[in-house]
C-alpha cells in the first residue's frame, strides 16, 4: 500500500459526513446536503492539520520529519518521536484504506 494524502483526507471527510442523515429526496435538500459534505471536507483541509499519512504510525512519523511538518531530526529514532507524540496527548492516528493519518489536535 502506498499512502495517499488527498484520498486519506477525503475518506476522513466522507466518514465523518456519514454520521449525517442519508441523502434527502428533494433536489433543494440534496444541494444543502452536498454542501454539508463539502464543508466537512474543507474542515479536514483547513481544520485540524493532517501532519502526515503513512503506511503505519512510524512511517507517518518518518514522513512528517522528512517533509518538515514535525520538528524532529531525520536521524532520531521514529519510535522515540512517536512516544513523545503519544505522551503529549494532542494527536490522533486514524486508519484509512489510504494510509494511517496523523492528525494534530493541538494546532
ZIGIGI-V639229 format. One record per pair of residues at least 4 apart in sequence whose ideal C-beta (glycine too) atoms are under 7 Angstrom apart, sorted by the first residue. I is the first residue (numbers start at 1). J is the second residue. Records with the same first field share a line. If there is no record, write none. Layout:
# ZIGIGI-V639229
I=J, J
This chain:
# ZIGIGI-V639229
1=55, 99
3=8, 53, 54, 55, 98, 99
4=8, 53, 98, 99
5=9, 53
6=10
7=11, 98
8=12, 53, 96, 98, 99, 101
9=13, 44, 45, 50
10=14, 41
11=15, 96, 97, 98
12=16, 44, 94, 96, 101
13=17, 40, 41, 44
14=18
16=40
17=36, 37, 40
20=36
23=30, 33
24=29, 30, 33
26=30
27=31
28=32
29=33
30=34
31=35
32=36
33=37
34=38
35=39
36=40
37=41
38=42
39=43
41=45
42=46
43=47
44=50
48=103, 104, 105, 107
49=104, 107
50=101, 102, 103
51=64, 69, 70, 102, 103, 104
52=60, 63, 64, 67, 69, 102
53=60, 98, 99, 100, 101
54=59, 60, 62, 63, 99, 100
55=59, 99, 100
56=100
57=61, 82, 93, 100
58=62, 78, 79, 82
59=63
60=64, 93, 100, 102
61=65, 78, 81, 82
62=66, 78
63=67
64=69, 70, 102
65=70, 72, 74, 81
66=74
72=76, 81
76=80, 81
78=82
79=83
80=84
81=85
82=86
83=87
84=88
85=91
90=104, 105, 106
91=102, 103, 104, 105
92=103, 105
93=100, 101, 102
94=101, 103
95=100
96=101
